[in-house]
Amino acid sequence: MRIRAIIISLIATGLFLMIGLAEAAGDCKEHPLVRPWPGSELEPNCEYNNFNEYTFRVMDEKTGNSKKEAVRGKFWSLRYILYDANRGWDATHSVLEYVENYKQAALEKGGTVLYENQGTLTFTLPGDDGSTTWCEVHIWNKSMQDFRIIEVAGMKKTMTFGPAEMKAALEAEGRVQLHGILFDLDQATLQPKSTKQLQDVVTLMKNQPDLKLEVQGHTDDQGEDDYNLDLSQRRAEAVVAYLGLFGVDTGRLVPKGFGESKPVMENTTEEGRAKNRRVELVKMP
């Protein structure tokens, strides 16, 4: 069993480290991270677009049922075939063997498996530049591997709003999302790097003496609903307490936690979860 595990690990790792060993057919552009089964050849009926949309099948963790999720970004449609010595389709590997190796390879690269069923596997891979690669692979006739890949660009550095930008957003939209207020993992303890954003809120409140705000806490969907609701409430209260320490009248602030109930993005990627973990300021009458 250990020998087989080592073999799977070596093969799986090779799926993603053999960058550049296979030549693209025609004008096709292979993906630099997602690699086919070793020895497979890229077929000419492939496609690459700088921007496109593809709908992936993923598993809903709450219901246990599959659902569809549309993702946009750079798009690859690639087909690889593993041939035998006589140029016939090599069917010596089972569909399960393909799927298990792709799954292991994805996990070893820090990826997440989102769906698996009868020769179909959906997973995501994190990029060093902050990008997220979505991949769906179908195995046909124990030889052909069909890939649909979308690469989502890395999340740009979130703008840390200063007092003027906060004021403008509140006047225009009645609310502003703040991603520069950060907490320790699973805690309501403010991280030191939050100081700049918090001090900007202090300045905003002192410059606008009539402004009243609801300070909202939001989480991603990791963890139980009740836990996230309590955590978001404590985080909102921690922000209000901090502002009070610097002379802001806390009577002008109402802390309110919403847990995971108001996501701004899907929770299926780290980018989405990071966007959902936030503090919002909402203007009150």
Secondary structure as the mmCIF struct_conf table of DSSP 4:
data_model
#
loop_
_struct_conf.conf_type_id
_struct_conf.id
_struct_conf.beg_label_comp_id
_struct_conf.beg_label_asym_id
_struct_conf.beg_label_seq_id
_struct_conf.end_label_comp_id
_struct_conf.end_label_asym_id
_struct_conf.end_label_seq_id
HELX_RH_AL_P HELX_RH_AL_P1 ARG A 2 LEU A 17
TURN_TY1_P TURN_TY1_P1 ILE A 19 GLY A 20
BEND BEND1 ALA A 22 ALA A 22
HELX_LH_PP_P HELX_LH_PP_P1 GLU A 23 ALA A 25
TURN_TY1_P TURN_TY1_P2 GLY A 26 ASP A 27
BEND BEND2 PRO A 32 LEU A 33
BEND BEND3 TRP A 37 TRP A 37
TURN_TY1_P TURN_TY1_P3 PRO A 38 GLY A 39
STRN STRN1 GLU A 41 LEU A 42
BEND BEND4 PRO A 44 PRO A 44
STRN STRN2 GLU A 47 MET A 59
TURN_TY1_P TURN_TY1_P4 GLU A 61 THR A 63
STRN STRN3 SER A 66 ILE A 81
STRN STRN4 TYR A 83 TYR A 83
TURN_TY1_P TURN_TY1_P5 ALA A 85 ASN A 86
BEND BEND5 ARG A 87 GLY A 88
STRN STRN5 TRP A 89 TRP A 89
BEND BEND6 HIS A 93 HIS A 93
HELX_RH_AL_P HELX_RH_AL_P2 VAL A 95 GLU A 108
TURN_TY1_P TURN_TY1_P6 LYS A 109 GLY A 110
STRN STRN6 THR A 112 ASN A 117
TURN_TY1_P TURN_TY1_P7 GLN A 118 GLY A 119
STRN STRN7 THR A 120 PRO A 126
TURN_TY1_P TURN_TY1_P8 ASP A 128 ASP A 129
BEND BEND7 GLY A 130 GLY A 130
STRN STRN8 THR A 132 TRP A 140
TURN_TY1_P TURN_TY1_P9 ASN A 141 SER A 143
STRN STRN9 MET A 144 VAL A 152
HELX_LH_PP_P HELX_LH_PP_P2 ALA A 153 MET A 159
HELX_RH_AL_P HELX_RH_AL_P3 PRO A 163 GLU A 173
BEND BEND8 GLY A 174 GLY A 174
STRN STRN10 ARG A 175 LEU A 178
BEND BEND9 GLY A 180 GLY A 180
STRN STRN11 PHE A 183 PHE A 183
TURN_TY1_P TURN_TY1_P10 LEU A 185 ASP A 186
BEND BEND10 GLN A 187 GLN A 187
HELX_LH_PP_P HELX_LH_PP_P3 THR A 189 THR A 189
STRN STRN12 LEU A 190 LEU A 190
HELX_LH_PP_P HELX_LH_PP_P4 GLN A 191 GLN A 191
HELX_RH_3T_P HELX_RH_3T_P1 PRO A 192 SER A 194
HELX_RH_AL_P HELX_RH_AL_P4 THR A 195 ASN A 207
TURN_TY1_P TURN_TY1_P11 PRO A 209 ASP A 210
STRN STRN13 LEU A 213 HIS A 218
BEND BEND11 ASP A 221 GLY A 223
HELX_RH_AL_P HELX_RH_AL_P5 ASP A 225 LEU A 245
TURN_TY1_P TURN_TY1_P12 PHE A 246 GLY A 247
HELX_RH_3T_P HELX_RH_3T_P2 THR A 250 ARG A 252
STRN STRN14 LEU A 253 GLY A 257
TURN_TY1_P TURN_TY1_P13 GLY A 259 GLU A 260
BEND BEND12 SER A 261 LYS A 262
BEND BEND13 VAL A 264 MET A 265
TURN_TY1_P TURN_TY1_P14 ASN A 267 THR A 268
BEND BEND14 THR A 269 THR A 269
HELX_RH_AL_P HELX_RH_AL_P6 GLU A 270 ASN A 276
BEND BEND15 ARG A 277 ARG A 277
STRN STRN15 ARG A 278 LYS A 283
#
